[in-house]
């Protein structure tokens, strides 16, 4: 364990929970209800932040980036996030992207249904005949995945720290230790980090009814549920301070901010079944 200064050393052996909370900040325009985070909602809060703590910038934080660079704090998520068009182009030969073409004459080589992209947006076509009868002008065509289920992977520097599976519109947290696709998801997460130097980011993955996982989106909007928020705080804290949040502090954070969420999600998990779902009942009295 390597301490940056004496204050960090003294905090690590403190019995006061406040020595470990509010040691990571989130810059976001959204309202957050996680009291253990320091909350930065505008550039004035940022400039007045004198705590020497790391700051995580959500994609929805729309204030001037210069304020972030002028801040003396360590900041995550400052580098540019590529467009999905760029992601698909950069990884067009990867197993987690679908085939695409920019030439309508080559569309017949794709498997339908496909998504066609124009300046006005995107349109799904189930057959090549429907596409040919369209009067719009398209500049890109991509095979569309018919999903069996959707996973939203929250990653930090190439490592998945939280996965949410959406089943019949029910978002359920995944137990990473029991997740069948963890190895494949980790490879996708690592590939994106190595290519774009990403810090905290979400990867939307579709599990095809024909098998396989395919990337459908990447963003850095920290629209966190309470379970994810704990994971983000732990990851940033460990990375910046080179030490973990003590277990007794984490337990108190869960009791105060996550327990009610676990109770509700336990009820939701009884309505839909998945072999991946997090064991919410470990943290509640049922």
C-alpha positions as CSV (number, residue, x, y, z in Angstrom):
1,X,0.0,0.0,0.0
2,X,1.5,3.3,-1.1
3,X,0.2,6.5,0.5
4,X,0.4,9.9,-1.4
5,X,0.7,11.9,1.8
6,X,0.3,11.9,5.6
7,X,-3.4,12.8,5.4
8,X,-4.1,9.8,3.4
9,X,-2.2,7.6,5.8
10,X,-4.1,8.9,8.8
11,X,-7.4,8.5,7.0
12,X,-6.8,4.9,6.1
13,X,-6.5,4.0,9.8
14,X,-9.4,6.2,10.9
15,X,-12.5,4.7,12.6
16,X,-14.6,7.6,11.2
17,X,-16.6,6.7,8.1
18,X,-16.4,10.3,6.9
19,X,-12.7,9.8,6.4
20,X,-13.5,7.6,3.5
21,X,-16.7,9.1,2.0
22,X,-16.9,12.2,-0.3
23,X,-13.4,11.3,-1.5
24,X,-14.5,10.9,-5.1
25,X,-16.5,13.5,-7.1
26,X,-19.0,13.2,-10.0
27,X,-19.5,16.1,-12.4
28,X,-23.0,15.7,-13.8
29,X,-26.0,17.8,-14.7
30,X,-28.3,15.0,-13.4
31,X,-29.5,14.8,-9.8
32,X,-27.7,12.1,-7.9
33,X,-28.8,10.6,-4.6
34,X,-25.5,9.0,-3.4
35,X,-24.4,10.9,-0.3
36,X,-20.9,9.4,-0.3
37,X,-20.0,11.1,-3.6
38,X,-19.0,14.7,-3.8
39,X,-21.4,16.3,-6.3
40,X,-20.2,18.9,-8.9
41,X,-23.1,20.3,-10.9
42,X,-21.6,23.3,-12.6
43,X,-18.2,25.0,-13.4
44,X,-18.4,27.2,-10.3
45,X,-18.5,24.1,-8.0
46,X,-15.6,22.7,-10.0
47,X,-13.4,25.8,-9.6
48,X,-14.2,26.0,-5.9
49,X,-13.4,22.3,-5.4
50,X,-10.3,22.4,-3.2
51,X,-10.4,18.9,-1.7
52,X,-7.8,17.4,-4.0
53,X,-10.0,14.5,-4.9
54,X,-10.5,12.7,-8.2
55,X,-13.4,13.8,-10.4
56,X,-15.4,11.6,-12.8
57,X,-17.1,13.5,-15.6
58,X,-20.4,12.2,-17.0
59,X,-21.2,12.7,-20.6
60,X,-24.2,14.9,-19.6
61,X,-21.9,17.5,-17.9
62,X,-22.2,20.3,-20.4
63,X,-20.1,23.0,-18.9
64,X,-16.9,24.3,-20.4
65,X,-14.2,21.7,-20.7
66,X,-11.6,24.4,-20.0
67,X,-12.8,24.6,-16.5
68,X,-12.0,20.9,-16.1
69,X,-8.5,21.3,-17.5
70,X,-7.9,24.3,-15.3
71,X,-8.9,22.3,-12.2
72,X,-6.1,21.1,-10.0
73,X,-8.0,17.8,-9.5
74,X,-7.4,14.5,-11.2
75,X,-10.2,14.0,-13.7
76,X,-11.6,10.9,-15.4
77,X,-13.4,10.9,-18.8
78,X,-11.8,14.0,-20.3
79,X,-10.7,12.5,-23.6
80,X,-12.9,12.4,-26.6
81,X,-15.4,9.6,-27.1
82,X,-15.7,8.2,-30.6
83,X,-18.9,8.1,-32.6
84,X,-20.5,4.7,-33.1
85,X,-19.8,5.0,-36.8
86,X,-16.1,5.3,-35.9
87,X,-16.3,2.3,-33.5
88,X,-17.9,0.1,-36.1
89,X,-15.3,1.2,-38.6
90,X,-12.4,0.6,-36.3
91,X,-13.6,-2.8,-35.3
92,X,-15.3,-3.9,-38.5
93,X,-13.3,-7.2,-38.6
94,X,-14.0,-8.0,-34.9
95,X,-16.4,-10.8,-33.9
96,X,-18.5,-8.4,-31.8
97,X,-19.5,-6.1,-34.6
98,X,-22.0,-6.9,-37.4
99,X,-21.1,-6.6,-41.1
100,X,-21.7,-3.3,-42.8
101,X,-21.1,-1.5,-46.1
102,X,-21.2,2.1,-47.3
103,X,-22.2,1.1,-50.9
104,X,-25.8,0.2,-51.7
105,X,-24.6,-2.0,-54.5
106,X,-23.0,-4.3,-51.9
107,X,-26.0,-4.5,-49.6
108,X,-27.0,-7.9,-51.1
109,X,-24.0,-9.4,-49.3
110,X,-25.5,-8.5,-45.9
111,X,-27.9,-10.7,-44.0
112,X,-31.3,-9.1,-43.5
113,X,-32.8,-7.4,-41.5
114,X,-30.5,-4.4,-41.8
115,X,-30.3,-0.9,-40.5
116,X,-29.8,1.8,-43.2
117,X,-28.5,5.2,-42.1
118,X,-29.2,8.6,-43.7
119,X,-28.8,12.3,-42.7
120,X,-32.3,12.1,-41.2
121,X,-31.7,9.1,-39.0
122,X,-31.9,5.3,-39.3
123,X,-34.4,2.9,-40.8
124,X,-34.8,-0.9,-40.5
125,X,-35.4,-3.0,-43.6
126,X,-36.4,-6.6,-43.4
127,X,-35.9,-7.3,-47.1
128,X,-33.8,-5.9,-49.9
129,X,-37.0,-5.3,-51.8
130,X,-38.2,-2.9,-49.2
131,X,-34.9,-1.1,-49.3
132,X,-34.9,-0.7,-53.0
133,X,-38.4,0.8,-52.9
134,X,-37.4,3.4,-50.4
135,X,-36.9,7.0,-51.8
136,X,-34.5,8.1,-49.1
137,X,-30.8,8.3,-49.7
138,X,-28.7,6.1,-47.4
139,X,-24.9,6.3,-46.8
140,X,-24.4,3.3,-44.6
141,X,-25.9,-0.2,-44.1
142,X,-25.4,-2.5,-41.2
143,X,-26.7,-6.0,-40.4
144,X,-29.3,-5.7,-37.6
145,X,-29.2,-8.0,-34.6
146,X,-32.4,-9.6,-33.4
147,X,-31.7,-9.6,-29.7
148,X,-32.5,-12.4,-27.2
149,X,-31.4,-10.1,-24.3
150,X,-29.5,-6.9,-23.7
151,X,-26.5,-6.3,-21.4
152,X,-25.2,-2.9,-20.3
153,X,-21.6,-3.2,-19.2
154,X,-20.1,-0.5,-17.0
155,X,-16.4,-0.7,-17.3
156,X,-13.4,1.0,-15.9
157,X,-10.1,1.1,-17.9
158,X,-10.9,-2.1,-19.6
159,X,-12.4,-4.1,-16.7
160,X,-16.2,-4.7,-16.3
161,X,-17.2,-3.5,-12.9
162,X,-21.0,-3.9,-13.3
163,X,-23.3,-5.5,-15.8
164,X,-27.1,-5.0,-16.0
165,X,-29.2,-7.5,-18.0
166,X,-32.5,-6.3,-19.3
167,X,-35.2,-8.9,-19.5
168,X,-38.8,-8.0,-20.5
169,X,-38.0,-4.4,-19.6
170,X,-36.7,-5.5,-16.1
171,X,-33.1,-4.3,-15.6
172,X,-31.4,-6.7,-13.2
173,X,-27.8,-6.6,-11.9
174,X,-25.6,-9.4,-12.9
175,X,-23.4,-11.5,-10.6
176,X,-20.1,-11.2,-12.4
177,X,-18.8,-14.4,-10.8
178,X,-21.7,-16.4,-12.4
179,X,-21.8,-14.6,-15.8
180,X,-21.4,-16.9,-18.7
181,X,-20.1,-14.3,-21.1
182,X,-17.6,-12.6,-18.7
183,X,-14.5,-13.6,-20.7
184,X,-16.0,-12.4,-24.0
185,X,-17.3,-9.1,-22.4
186,X,-13.9,-8.5,-20.8
187,X,-12.2,-8.8,-24.2
188,X,-14.6,-6.3,-25.7
189,X,-14.2,-3.9,-22.8
190,X,-10.4,-4.2,-23.0
191,X,-10.3,-3.7,-26.8
192,X,-12.3,-0.4,-26.5
193,X,-10.1,0.9,-23.7
194,X,-6.9,0.1,-25.5
195,X,-8.2,1.8,-28.7
196,X,-9.7,4.9,-27.2
197,X,-8.1,5.2,-23.7
198,X,-11.5,5.2,-21.9
199,X,-11.9,5.5,-18.2
200,X,-15.6,4.9,-17.0
201,X,-17.8,3.9,-19.9
202,X,-21.0,1.9,-20.7
203,X,-21.1,-0.7,-23.5
204,X,-24.5,-1.8,-24.7
205,X,-24.3,-5.4,-25.9
206,X,-27.0,-7.5,-27.6
207,X,-27.1,-11.2,-27.3
208,X,-28.3,-12.5,-30.7
209,X,-31.1,-15.1,-30.9
210,X,-28.6,-16.9,-33.2
211,X,-25.8,-16.7,-30.5
212,X,-23.0,-14.3,-29.9
213,X,-22.6,-10.8,-28.4
214,X,-22.6,-7.7,-30.5
215,X,-21.8,-4.1,-29.6
216,X,-24.8,-1.7,-30.0
217,X,-23.6,1.5,-28.3
218,X,-20.9,3.1,-26.1
219,X,-21.4,6.1,-23.9
220,X,-20.1,7.7,-20.7
221,X,-23.3,8.9,-19.1
222,X,-23.2,7.9,-15.5
223,X,-26.9,7.2,-15.1
224,X,-26.1,4.8,-12.2
225,X,-28.3,2.6,-10.1
226,X,-27.2,2.3,-6.4
227,X,-25.4,-1.0,-6.9
228,X,-23.4,0.5,-9.8
229,X,-22.6,3.7,-7.8
230,X,-20.9,1.7,-5.1
231,X,-18.8,0.0,-7.8
232,X,-17.8,3.3,-9.4
233,X,-16.9,4.8,-6.1
234,X,-14.7,1.8,-5.2
235,X,-13.0,1.8,-8.6
236,X,-12.1,5.5,-8.6
237,X,-11.1,5.4,-4.9
238,X,-8.8,2.4,-5.4
239,X,-7.2,3.8,-8.6
240,X,-6.5,7.2,-7.2
241,X,-5.6,6.5,-3.6
242,X,-3.9,3.1,-4.4
243,X,-5.9,1.4,-1.6
244,X,-9.3,-0.1,-1.2
245,X,-12.3,1.3,0.6
246,X,-12.4,-0.7,3.9
247,X,-15.0,-3.4,4.1
248,X,-16.7,-1.9,7.1
249,X,-17.1,1.4,5.3
250,X,-18.5,-0.3,2.2
251,X,-21.0,-2.2,4.4
252,X,-22.2,1.1,5.9
253,X,-22.5,2.6,2.5
254,X,-24.6,-0.3,1.4
255,X,-26.8,-0.2,4.4
256,X,-27.5,3.5,4.1
257,X,-27.8,3.9,0.3
258,X,-28.3,0.5,-1.4
259,X,-30.4,-1.8,0.9
260,X,-33.8,-0.4,-0.2
261,X,-32.7,-0.8,-3.9
262,X,-31.7,-4.5,-3.3
263,X,-35.1,-5.1,-1.6
264,X,-37.0,-3.8,-4.7
265,X,-34.8,-5.6,-7.2
266,X,-35.2,-8.9,-5.3
267,X,-38.9,-8.6,-5.9
268,X,-38.3,-7.9,-9.6
269,X,-36.0,-10.8,-9.9
270,X,-38.8,-13.1,-8.8
271,X,-40.8,-12.1,-11.8
272,X,-38.2,-12.9,-14.4
273,X,-35.6,-15.7,-14.2
274,X,-32.0,-15.5,-15.3
275,X,-29.0,-17.6,-14.3
276,X,-26.9,-14.4,-14.2
277,X,-28.9,-12.3,-11.7
278,X,-27.1,-10.9,-8.6
279,X,-28.2,-12.5,-5.3
280,X,-30.0,-9.6,-3.9
281,X,-31.3,-11.6,-1.0
282,X,-27.8,-11.8,0.5
283,X,-28.2,-8.2,1.6
284,X,-31.8,-8.2,2.8
285,X,-34.0,-10.0,5.3
286,X,-36.6,-11.9,3.3
